[in-house]
């Protein structure tokens, strides 16, 4: 498994989306996996999310992590929420 050199965090509407895509050993493709963080003073809370979607490159997987995270924060993904962070 490779170590990422890509930028893996972005700030969005008071949250931090941290992309942590995983490279699948068998296929070499990348799976969407990320955390959404909310920092409040000295404390922070987080929740991990993922999807079965795979992509041929790490860069594509990271982009989809960020897009998926933004949709969750915006309340556009049924069954997913970051509102209680």
Secondary structure, 3 states (H helix, E strand, C coil): CCCCCCCCEEEECCEEEEECCEECCCCCCEEEEEEEEEEECCEEEEEEEEEEEEECCHHHHHHHHHHHHHHHHCCCCCCCCCCCC
